[in-house]
Amino acid sequence: MTNSFTRREILAAFLGLPVALAACSTGPEPRFPTGEIVGASDGIGHRIRDGLSISPAPDAWRRTGVVIVGGGIAGLSAAWQLLKSGFEDFVLLELEPAAGGTSRSGTSPIVPYPWGAHYLPAPGKENAPLVSLLDEMGIIEGRDEQDQPLVAEQFLCRDPEERVFYRGRWYEGLYLRAGAGADDLAQLEKFNAEVNRWVGWRDARGRRAFAIPIKAGSDDAEVTALDKVTMADWLSGRGLNSPRLRWLIDYGCRDDYGLTLEQTSAWAALFYFASRVPKPGAESRPLITWPEGNGRLVSHLYRQAESKARLGLAAAQIIPTQTNGQSAVDVIAVDANAREAFGFHADQVIFAAPQFLARYLIRDYRDHVPAHLAEFQYGSWMVANLSLRDRPVSRGFPLAWDNVLYESPSLGYVAATHQRGLDHGPAVFTYYYPMCDADPRVAREKLLSLDWRSCVDVTLTDLSRAHQDIRALVERLDVMRWGHAMIRPRPGFIWGGARAAAVKSFRGIHFANTDLSGVALFEEAFYHGTRAGDEILSARGLRSLPG
Ligand SMILES: Cc1cc2nc3c(=O)[nH]c(=O)nc-3n(C[C@H](O)[C@H](O)[C@H](O)COP(=O)(O)OP(=O)(O)OC[C@H]3O[C@@H](n4cnc5c(N)ncnc54)[C@H](O)[C@@H]3O)c2cc1C
């Protein structure tokens, strides 16, 4: 894209033609800060996809009980679960030079910052394993009268939490109240009433329509029917056509799923609004965050698994075997340059990488690709971290944690410095751009062909709408291009059967990744990681599975 396209064409493709024309009419090429593209490491992944054939030397094989493939939240949570039960006979392989996957973080002289996930809503007591992780981290400071965990103040997102930029100035909150008419507000009320109905809804077994983890929620036909329509159609069916209401819901879908409301399953969109509200009319659970986002959770989990982890080592082949009636799994791993290969004879594997890789890594799947794998589709995201020597000028409501641009296809930025209470001077902003193109493959190619200068230009041109001085203040701008960032919960995926098929273990391989829930969330990655850990412990007679 960068070799053959002009600056105007690139800006038009990412930000729309009017913005591109305005940016290109202002004279010479703008000033560029320092920086680079930091990842992710696609090279070795593509070689594995293309059938990399490499064999470890006979003395490069070792025995281990379990190999965990992938050191994102799911893989690290699986390791956490195994270690908690005293099971240590495992190795964790992570392709990247750092653990964390899409919850990784980076460092700067100002503050650490996220490269992906940046917050976790406070869990309710029903999610006991997650509460126990947060307890262990010293994040829970007590229980209220209903025995719900109370998060210590310093870990809750600091005020002001959100602001939105619209036509020249910033406004408080995410819903654009300024200029809203009586009908807009009535529609907002009506939507909130619909959400509240779902918050209070229970099936015959007393299960919520939308629970976290999703597995604890209802599979009643009334709920699963929501997965058959798009959120746009669901809203239209209720006469909800207020542009600012639809913008708010579209923003939620783009923020959580990298999809527009025309692309998102109504089930997934309502899950976003209803699952974190404890009872009808109550506030959504508060957000837990750190300057480095969920990188703090990664550090905690990784510290415990560190001695078991092999970073920069990718699983290239997973081969289920059978010897004398005894099943086992061989794993061949390679370093980032595919120069060195290592073999592991394991009893079992936890496959904590995304499902789209299963067809390349698992030998049986290479030959006979299971039908359910085609249903797993992933969106791409660009994330940029900007180091600023000072705060840009803001008209209207002051800098918040989350700063959203109403008229942009991006999500705006999160201020990493906000949670530290640093309200003046140098700052780090994390800019998020989900690629919502209809065809995820086209979007991925578009993103991966963008060079660093074009990424910088898109980011700064977009942010210049709200901060005209931003180019002069940015000293460094690094970029992460996530090719397979997030599973896309489009209509039919959540309850269509593919997830149920993918979660079943296969010849000693136990699957764990947030994509098995159909939505990309810490809680779901953690659930699948600990569940897969429990499956291993149960198969070894070290724990009984919950019924
Ligand atoms: C931009 C962005 C923002 C997000 N924001 C939030 C947020 O604010 N809150 C939230 O809860 N969630 C957020 N998420 C969702 C996030 O994906 C989940 O929270 C969670 O991190 C998913 O973890 P995972 O382990 O399931 O998957 P992944 O993060 O995909 O981890 C998979 C791991 O497997 C590794 N791997 C792949 N192939 C191999 C191989 N062959 N061998 C060895 N290792 C391999 C990968 O390198 C990776 O580390 C965000 C995601 C993105 C992309």
PDBQT file of the ligand as one rigid body, heavy atoms in Angstrom, charges set to zero:
ROOT
HETATM    1  C1  LIG A 601      -5.938  -3.732  20.705  1.00  0.00    +0.000 C 
HETATM    2  C2  LIG A 601      -6.573  -4.635  21.715  1.00  0.00    +0.000 A 
HETATM    3  C3  LIG A 601      -7.164  -4.088  22.850  1.00  0.00    +0.000 A 
HETATM    4  C4  LIG A 601      -7.758  -4.924  23.797  1.00  0.00    +0.000 A 
HETATM    5  N1  LIG A 601      -8.293  -4.377  24.931  1.00  0.00    +0.000 NA
HETATM    6  C5  LIG A 601      -8.806  -5.184  25.891  1.00  0.00    +0.000 A 
HETATM    7  C6  LIG A 601      -9.185  -4.659  27.162  1.00  0.00    +0.000 A 
HETATM    8  O1  LIG A 601      -9.059  -3.463  27.416  1.00  0.00    +0.000 OA
HETATM    9  N2  LIG A 601      -9.673  -5.521  28.087  1.00  0.00    +0.000 N 
HETATM   10  C7  LIG A 601      -9.786  -6.857  27.838  1.00  0.00    +0.000 A 
HETATM   11  O2  LIG A 601     -10.244  -7.608  28.710  1.00  0.00    +0.000 OA
HETATM   12  N3  LIG A 601      -9.389  -7.385  26.677  1.00  0.00    +0.000 NA
HETATM   13  C8  LIG A 601      -8.890  -6.582  25.700  1.00  0.00    +0.000 A 
HETATM   14  N4  LIG A 601      -8.413  -7.133  24.543  1.00  0.00    +0.000 N 
HETATM   15  C9  LIG A 601      -8.610  -8.575  24.319  1.00  0.00    +0.000 C 
HETATM   16  C10 LIG A 601      -7.391  -9.454  24.639  1.00  0.00    +0.000 C 
HETATM   17  O3  LIG A 601      -7.165 -10.115  23.440  1.00  0.00    +0.000 OA
HETATM   18  C11 LIG A 601      -7.702 -10.441  25.760  1.00  0.00    +0.000 C 
HETATM   19  O4  LIG A 601      -7.940  -9.713  26.950  1.00  0.00    +0.000 OA
HETATM   20  C12 LIG A 601      -6.575 -11.454  26.070  1.00  0.00    +0.000 C 
HETATM   21  O5  LIG A 601      -5.343 -10.810  26.182  1.00  0.00    +0.000 OA
HETATM   22  C13 LIG A 601      -6.507 -12.623  25.078  1.00  0.00    +0.000 C 
HETATM   23  O6  LIG A 601      -5.550 -13.541  25.535  1.00  0.00    +0.000 OA
HETATM   24  P1  LIG A 601      -5.332 -14.973  24.893  1.00  0.00    +0.000 P 
HETATM   25  O7  LIG A 601      -4.276 -15.656  25.655  1.00  0.00    +0.000 OA
HETATM   26  O8  LIG A 601      -6.647 -15.662  24.781  1.00  0.00    +0.000 OA
HETATM   27  O9  LIG A 601      -4.874 -14.716  23.390  1.00  0.00    +0.000 OA
HETATM   28  P2  LIG A 601      -3.594 -13.992  22.771  1.00  0.00    +0.000 P 
HETATM   29  O10 LIG A 601      -3.371 -12.695  23.418  1.00  0.00    +0.000 OA
HETATM   30  O11 LIG A 601      -3.818 -14.012  21.290  1.00  0.00    +0.000 OA
HETATM   31  O12 LIG A 601      -2.372 -14.948  23.124  1.00  0.00    +0.000 OA
HETATM   32  C14 LIG A 601      -1.947 -16.001  22.300  1.00  0.00    +0.000 C 
HETATM   33  C15 LIG A 601      -0.450 -16.163  22.463  1.00  0.00    +0.000 C 
HETATM   34  O13 LIG A 601      -0.006 -17.281  21.707  1.00  0.00    +0.000 OA
HETATM   35  C16 LIG A 601       1.240 -16.935  21.117  1.00  0.00    +0.000 C 
HETATM   36  N5  LIG A 601       1.466 -17.828  19.975  1.00  0.00    +0.000 N 
HETATM   37  C17 LIG A 601       0.864 -17.802  18.761  1.00  0.00    +0.000 A 
HETATM   38  N6  LIG A 601       1.364 -18.771  17.987  1.00  0.00    +0.000 NA
HETATM   39  C18 LIG A 601       2.263 -19.444  18.712  1.00  0.00    +0.000 A 
HETATM   40  C19 LIG A 601       3.104 -20.557  18.449  1.00  0.00    +0.000 A 
HETATM   41  N7  LIG A 601       3.107 -21.187  17.264  1.00  0.00    +0.000 N 
HETATM   42  N8  LIG A 601       3.938 -20.985  19.430  1.00  0.00    +0.000 NA
HETATM   43  C20 LIG A 601       3.971 -20.352  20.631  1.00  0.00    +0.000 A 
HETATM   44  N9  LIG A 601       3.205 -19.277  20.922  1.00  0.00    +0.000 NA
HETATM   45  C21 LIG A 601       2.348 -18.838  19.980  1.00  0.00    +0.000 A 
HETATM   46  C22 LIG A 601       1.064 -15.472  20.735  1.00  0.00    +0.000 C 
HETATM   47  O14 LIG A 601       2.299 -14.834  20.493  1.00  0.00    +0.000 OA
HETATM   48  C23 LIG A 601       0.341 -14.950  21.962  1.00  0.00    +0.000 C 
HETATM   49  O15 LIG A 601       1.229 -14.523  22.969  1.00  0.00    +0.000 OA
HETATM   50  C24 LIG A 601      -7.795  -6.326  23.587  1.00  0.00    +0.000 A 
HETATM   51  C25 LIG A 601      -7.187  -6.862  22.437  1.00  0.00    +0.000 A 
HETATM   52  C26 LIG A 601      -6.581  -6.033  21.522  1.00  0.00    +0.000 A 
HETATM   53  C27 LIG A 601      -5.928  -6.627  20.314  1.00  0.00    +0.000 C 
ENDROOT
TORSDOF 0
